[in-house]
Structure formats: C-alpha cells, structure tokens
C-alpha cells in the first residue's frame, strides 16, 4: 500500500504544478499576442517600402521577424513557467504584465517605432 500512496502523491503534486502553470497562460498569451502584433505591423511597414519584392522575399522577411520574436520571448516565457511551477508565478506574471504594458489599452502603450 505504501508504493500506491507514493504514486498517488506524485500524481497529485504533478497535477498541482500543472494547475499552477495555468495561471501563467493569460500572461503568456498576452505577451505573445502583443509581440506578434508589433511584428506584423513592422513587417507590413517594411514590405510597404519594398515595392518590388518577390513573394519569396516577403515570406523570408516574415519568417525572420517571427523567428526573432520567438527567440526574444523564449527566455521570459520559460522563466515565467518555471516560477509558476515553483509557486512564485503570480509575482512574475504581475511583473511581466507591468514591464510589457499588457494591462493597458493600446493607445496608452509607449510607442517606440
């Protein structure tokens, strides 16, 4: 019976970690959404200047921009997920939401274009 209880406890702890990780989802989605929107606008602006570009060049520019966004966001999102699993995610989520202005309206965000 002891081993069965250990297995159950491990499962319960794993489930608790998974539940804590769900708290980070809205922040992660907001951060990715914001970054993707910035990426989309900047690519569109650049493509507007590249009037004679081919479809292949356009696809490559979009892929490059999306790759850069993914690489920039990888570490902050990984850190947030790890902190959520450790039970510290709320503070990290709040900090990320403030740092990236995720809770403000679009017109209130600083524009560094």
Residue frames as a rotation matrix with the C-alpha (Angstrom) as fourth column:
UNK 1
0.563 0.826 0.000 0.00
0.826 -0.563 0.000 0.00
0.000 0.000 -1.000 0.00
UNK 2
0.251 -0.545 -0.800 2.94
0.343 -0.723 0.600 2.38
-0.905 -0.425 0.005 0.61
UNK 3
-0.777 -0.574 0.260 4.03
0.413 -0.153 0.898 2.42
-0.475 0.805 0.356 -3.05
UNK 4
-0.157 0.810 0.564 0.46
0.934 -0.063 0.351 3.07
0.320 0.582 -0.747 -4.20
UNK 5
0.680 0.388 -0.622 0.25
0.631 -0.742 0.226 6.07
-0.374 -0.546 -0.750 -1.88
UNK 6
-0.251 -0.857 -0.450 3.57
0.261 -0.508 0.821 7.39
-0.932 0.089 0.351 -3.23
UNK 7
-0.737 0.018 0.676 2.30
0.676 0.053 0.735 7.11
-0.022 0.998 -0.051 -6.80
UNK 8
0.335 0.933 0.130 -0.89
0.908 -0.356 0.220 8.94
0.252 0.044 -0.967 -5.85
UNK 9
0.501 -0.212 -0.839 1.07
0.437 -0.775 0.457 11.68
-0.747 -0.595 -0.296 -4.06
UNK 10
-0.637 -0.770 0.028 3.35
0.359 -0.265 0.895 12.11
-0.682 0.580 0.445 -7.09
UNK 11
-0.454 0.561 0.692 0.30
0.840 0.010 0.543 12.37
0.298 0.828 -0.476 -9.34
UNK 12
0.617 0.693 -0.374 -1.35
0.784 -0.586 0.207 14.91
-0.075 -0.421 -0.904 -7.05
UNK 13
0.119 -0.657 -0.744 1.83
0.290 -0.694 0.659 17.03
-0.950 -0.294 0.108 -6.93
UNK 14
-0.798 -0.383 0.465 2.19
0.519 -0.044 0.854 16.85
-0.307 0.923 0.234 -10.71
UNK 15
-0.003 0.902 0.431 -1.43
0.928 -0.158 0.337 17.94
0.372 0.401 -0.837 -11.09
UNK 16
0.615 0.180 -0.768 -0.90
0.596 -0.744 0.302 20.85
-0.517 -0.643 -0.565 -8.67
UNK 17
-0.429 -0.835 -0.345 2.12
0.264 -0.482 0.836 22.02
-0.864 0.267 0.427 -10.68
UNK 18
-0.679 0.250 0.691 0.08
0.722 0.053 0.690 21.80
0.136 0.967 -0.216 -13.86
UNK 19
0.427 0.901 -0.082 -2.72
0.892 -0.404 0.200 23.84
0.147 -0.158 -0.976 -12.26
UNK 20
0.313 -0.391 -0.866 -0.26
0.384 -0.781 0.492 26.49
-0.868 -0.487 -0.094 -11.06
UNK 21
-0.721 -0.651 0.238 1.11
0.431 -0.152 0.889 26.67
-0.542 0.744 0.390 -14.59
UNK 22
-0.096 0.781 0.617 -2.33
0.976 -0.048 0.212 27.56
0.196 0.622 -0.758 -15.91
UNK 23
0.557 0.287 -0.779 -2.14
0.570 -0.815 0.107 30.89
-0.604 -0.504 -0.617 -14.08
UNK 24
-0.366 -0.812 -0.455 0.65
0.096 -0.519 0.849 31.94
-0.926 0.267 0.268 -16.44
UNK 25
-0.325 0.229 0.918 -1.36
0.891 0.399 0.216 31.24
-0.317 0.888 -0.334 -19.59
UNK 26
0.751 0.655 0.085 -3.14
0.641 -0.691 -0.335 34.63
-0.161 0.305 -0.939 -19.83
UNK 27
0.524 -0.642 -0.560 0.16
-0.268 -0.748 0.608 36.48
-0.809 -0.168 -0.563 -19.39
UNK 28
-0.483 -0.723 0.495 1.92
0.222 0.446 0.867 34.29
-0.847 0.528 -0.055 -21.94
UNK 29
0.012 0.579 0.815 -0.89
0.979 0.158 -0.126 34.71
-0.201 0.800 -0.565 -24.46
UNK 30
0.894 0.326 -0.309 -0.98
0.300 -0.945 -0.130 38.48
-0.334 0.023 -0.942 -23.94
UNK 31
0.162 -0.925 -0.345 2.80
-0.275 -0.378 0.884 38.76
-0.948 -0.049 -0.315 -24.30
UNK 32
-0.566 -0.349 0.747 2.88
0.527 0.544 0.653 36.64
-0.634 0.763 -0.124 -27.45
UNK 33
0.355 0.801 0.482 -0.10
0.917 -0.199 -0.344 38.49
-0.180 0.564 -0.806 -28.89
UNK 34
0.798 -0.111 -0.592 1.47
-0.024 -0.988 0.152 41.87
-0.602 -0.107 -0.792 -28.27
UNK 35
-0.219 -0.974 -0.062 4.80
-0.214 -0.014 0.977 40.79
-0.952 0.228 -0.206 -29.78
UNK 36
-0.424 0.121 0.898 3.12
0.776 0.560 0.291 39.23
-0.467 0.820 -0.331 -32.80
UNK 37
0.695 0.714 0.079 1.09
0.672 -0.607 -0.424 42.38
-0.255 0.348 -0.902 -33.40
UNK 38
0.490 -0.625 -0.608 4.22
-0.346 -0.780 0.522 44.54
-0.800 -0.045 -0.598 -33.25
UNK 39
-0.522 -0.699 0.488 5.94
0.122 0.506 0.854 42.10
-0.844 0.506 -0.179 -35.59
UNK 40
0.018 0.634 0.773 3.01
0.932 0.269 -0.242 42.15
-0.362 0.725 -0.586 -38.02
UNK 41
0.877 0.346 -0.333 2.93
0.260 -0.925 -0.276 45.96
-0.404 0.155 -0.902 -38.11
UNK 42
0.201 -0.895 -0.398 6.67
-0.447 -0.445 0.776 46.30
-0.872 0.022 -0.489 -38.61
UNK 43
-0.538 -0.335 0.773 6.77
0.447 0.664 0.599 43.68
-0.714 0.668 -0.208 -41.35
UNK 44
0.404 0.769 0.495 3.86
0.875 -0.167 -0.454 45.37
-0.266 0.617 -0.741 -43.12
UNK 45
0.789 -0.165 -0.592 5.63
-0.125 -0.986 0.107 48.73
-0.601 -0.011 -0.799 -42.85
UNK 46
-0.248 -0.969 -0.012 8.86
-0.317 0.070 0.946 47.29
-0.915 0.238 -0.325 -44.28
UNK 47
-0.384 0.165 0.908 7.06
0.739 0.645 0.195 45.43
-0.554 0.746 -0.370 -47.05
UNK 48
0.732 0.673 -0.103 5.37
0.518 -0.648 -0.558 48.70
-0.443 0.356 -0.823 -47.98
UNK 49
0.451 -0.672 -0.587 8.83
-0.553 -0.727 0.407 50.12
-0.700 0.142 -0.700 -48.64
UNK 50
-0.634 -0.687 0.356 9.87
-0.207 0.594 0.777 47.06
-0.745 0.419 -0.519 -50.65
UNK 51
0.204 0.850 -0.485 7.54
-0.715 -0.209 -0.668 47.58
-0.669 0.483 0.565 -53.59
UNK 52
0.277 -0.160 -0.947 9.48
-0.887 0.336 -0.317 45.34
0.369 0.928 -0.049 -55.99
UNK 53
-0.548 -0.520 0.656 9.98
-0.761 0.635 -0.132 42.44
-0.348 -0.571 -0.743 -53.57
UNK 54
-0.509 0.319 -0.799 9.10
-0.400 0.734 0.549 38.92
0.762 0.599 -0.246 -54.62
UNK 55
0.623 0.780 0.067 6.69
-0.498 0.329 0.802 36.67
0.603 -0.533 0.593 -52.75
UNK 56
0.464 -0.548 -0.696 9.67
0.615 0.765 -0.193 34.60
0.638 -0.339 0.692 -51.59
UNK 57
-0.625 -0.702 0.342 11.39
0.274 -0.608 -0.745 37.71
0.731 -0.372 0.572 -50.18
UNK 58
-0.084 0.694 0.715 8.18
-0.721 -0.538 0.437 38.63
0.688 -0.478 0.546 -48.36
UNK 59
0.813 0.381 -0.440 7.88
-0.055 0.803 0.593 35.15
0.579 -0.458 0.674 -46.86
UNK 60
0.028 -0.899 -0.438 11.53
0.720 0.322 -0.615 35.24
0.693 -0.298 0.656 -45.79
UNK 61
-0.625 -0.214 0.751 11.10
-0.211 -0.880 -0.426 38.63
0.752 -0.424 0.504 -44.12
UNK 62
0.366 0.846 0.387 8.01
-0.722 -0.003 0.692 37.41
0.587 -0.533 0.610 -42.25
UNK 63
0.726 -0.154 -0.670 9.81
0.341 0.927 0.157 34.22
0.597 -0.342 0.726 -41.19
UNK 64
-0.377 -0.925 0.050 12.82
0.493 -0.246 -0.835 36.22
0.784 -0.290 0.548 -40.00
UNK 65
-0.419 0.278 0.865 10.67
-0.589 -0.808 -0.026 38.61
0.692 -0.520 0.502 -37.97
UNK 66
0.680 0.733 0.008 8.66
-0.516 0.470 0.717 35.77
0.522 -0.491 0.697 -36.39
UNK 67
0.421 -0.620 -0.663 11.85
0.569 0.749 -0.339 33.88
0.707 -0.234 0.668 -35.56
UNK 68
-0.613 -0.650 0.449 13.33
0.106 -0.631 -0.769 36.93
0.783 -0.423 0.455 -33.82
UNK 69
0.020 0.716 0.697 10.13
-0.812 -0.395 0.429 37.41
0.583 -0.575 0.574 -31.79
UNK 70
0.813 0.326 -0.483 10.17
-0.083 0.886 0.457 33.75
0.577 -0.331 0.747 -30.75
UNK 71
0.028 -0.905 -0.425 13.79
0.662 0.335 -0.670 33.89
0.749 -0.262 0.609 -29.66
UNK 72
-0.614 -0.216 0.760 13.30
-0.274 -0.844 -0.461 37.11
0.740 -0.491 0.458 -27.69
UNK 73
0.201 0.824 0.530 10.24
-0.866 -0.104 0.489 35.73
0.457 -0.558 0.693 -25.88
UNK 74
0.272 -0.064 -0.960 11.65
0.021 0.998 -0.060 32.26
0.962 -0.003 0.272 -25.20
UNK 75
-0.660 -0.646 -0.384 13.57
0.379 0.154 -0.912 33.05
0.649 -0.748 0.143 -22.02
UNK 76
-0.757 0.414 0.506 10.96
-0.638 -0.639 -0.431 35.31
0.145 -0.648 0.747 -20.34
UNK 77
0.289 0.926 -0.245 8.20
-0.822 0.371 0.432 32.76
0.491 0.076 0.868 -21.03
UNK 78
0.113 -0.330 -0.937 10.34
0.197 0.932 -0.304 29.82
0.974 -0.151 0.171 -19.87
UNK 79
-0.884 -0.461 0.073 11.22
0.061 -0.269 -0.961 31.70
0.463 -0.845 0.267 -16.69
UNK 80
-0.384 0.828 0.410 7.56
-0.905 -0.424 0.009 32.52
0.181 -0.367 0.912 -16.04
UNK 81
0.454 0.557 -0.695 6.57
-0.451 0.817 0.361 28.86
0.768 0.149 0.622 -16.50
UNK 82
-0.287 -0.650 -0.704 9.33
0.375 0.600 -0.707 27.68
0.882 -0.466 0.072 -14.14
UNK 83
-0.933 -0.061 0.354 8.31
-0.259 -0.569 -0.780 30.22
0.249 -0.820 0.515 -11.49
UNK 84
0.033 0.999 0.032 4.67
-0.904 0.016 0.427 29.17
0.426 -0.043 0.904 -11.82
UNK 85
0.339 0.046 -0.940 5.68
0.019 0.998 0.056 25.56
0.941 -0.037 0.337 -11.16
UNK 86
-0.595 -0.665 -0.451 7.56
0.504 0.128 -0.854 26.70
0.626 -0.736 0.259 -8.05
UNK 87
0.164 0.786 -0.596 4.61
0.984 -0.089 0.154 28.68
0.068 -0.612 -0.788 -6.76
UNK 88
-0.341 -0.384 -0.858 6.09
0.487 -0.853 0.188 32.13
-0.804 -0.354 0.477 -7.44
UNK 89
-0.546 0.051 0.836 4.33
0.837 -0.008 0.547 32.77
0.035 0.999 -0.039 -10.72
UNK 90
0.545 0.836 -0.056 1.86
0.838 -0.545 0.020 35.37
-0.014 -0.057 -0.998 -9.57
UNK 91
0.450 -0.463 -0.764 4.60
0.132 -0.811 0.569 37.88
-0.883 -0.357 -0.304 -8.77
UNK 92
-0.652 -0.728 0.212 6.41
0.284 0.025 0.959 37.11
-0.703 0.685 0.191 -12.03
UNK 93
-0.213 0.663 0.718 3.19
0.973 0.078 0.217 37.39
0.088 0.744 -0.662 -14.04
UNK 94
0.748 0.502 -0.434 2.39
0.576 -0.816 0.050 40.75
-0.329 -0.287 -0.899 -12.47
UNK 95
0.036 -0.834 -0.550 5.91
0.035 -0.549 0.835 41.98
-0.999 -0.050 0.009 -13.15
UNK 96
-0.736 -0.306 0.604 5.79
0.554 0.239 0.797 40.87
-0.388 0.922 -0.006 -16.79
UNK 97
0.202 0.897 0.394 2.37
0.977 -0.211 -0.022 42.44
0.064 0.390 -0.919 -17.26
UNK 98
0.737 0.002 -0.676 3.76
0.238 -0.937 0.256 45.76
-0.633 -0.350 -0.691 -15.94
UNK 99
-0.252 -0.955 -0.155 7.05
0.097 -0.185 0.978 45.58
-0.963 0.231 0.139 -17.84
UNK 100
-0.865 -0.081 0.496 5.37
0.474 0.198 0.858 44.90
-0.167 0.977 -0.133 -21.16
UNK 101
-0.743 0.620 -0.251 2.28
-0.569 -0.783 -0.250 47.09
-0.352 -0.043 0.935 -20.53
UNK 102
-0.924 0.351 -0.150 -0.01
0.201 0.781 0.591 44.09
0.325 0.516 -0.793 -21.04
UNK 103
-0.333 0.840 -0.429 -2.87
0.907 0.161 -0.388 45.50
-0.257 -0.518 -0.816 -18.96
UNK 104
-0.407 0.156 -0.900 -3.05
-0.033 -0.987 -0.156 48.91
-0.913 -0.034 0.407 -20.62
UNK 105
0.716 0.679 0.163 -5.03
0.217 0.005 -0.976 49.95
-0.664 0.734 -0.144 -23.64
UNK 106
0.324 -0.595 0.735 -3.17
0.945 0.232 -0.229 50.12
-0.035 0.769 0.638 -26.95
UNK 107
0.545 -0.083 0.835 -3.17
0.316 -0.901 -0.296 53.92
0.777 0.425 -0.465 -27.02
UNK 108
0.924 -0.203 0.325 -1.57
-0.382 -0.452 0.806 54.06
-0.017 -0.869 -0.495 -23.56
UNK 109
0.653 -0.725 0.220 1.40
0.635 0.682 0.364 51.89
-0.414 -0.098 0.905 -24.52
UNK 110
0.199 -0.670 -0.715 4.63
-0.361 -0.729 0.582 53.69
-0.911 0.142 -0.387 -25.25
UNK 111
0.944 0.137 0.299 5.35
0.229 0.379 -0.897 53.60
-0.236 0.915 0.327 -28.95
UNK 112
0.180 -0.964 -0.194 8.97
-0.223 -0.232 0.947 53.13
-0.958 -0.128 -0.257 -29.90
UNK 113
0.620 0.116 0.776 8.55
0.646 0.487 -0.588 52.83
-0.446 0.866 0.227 -33.65
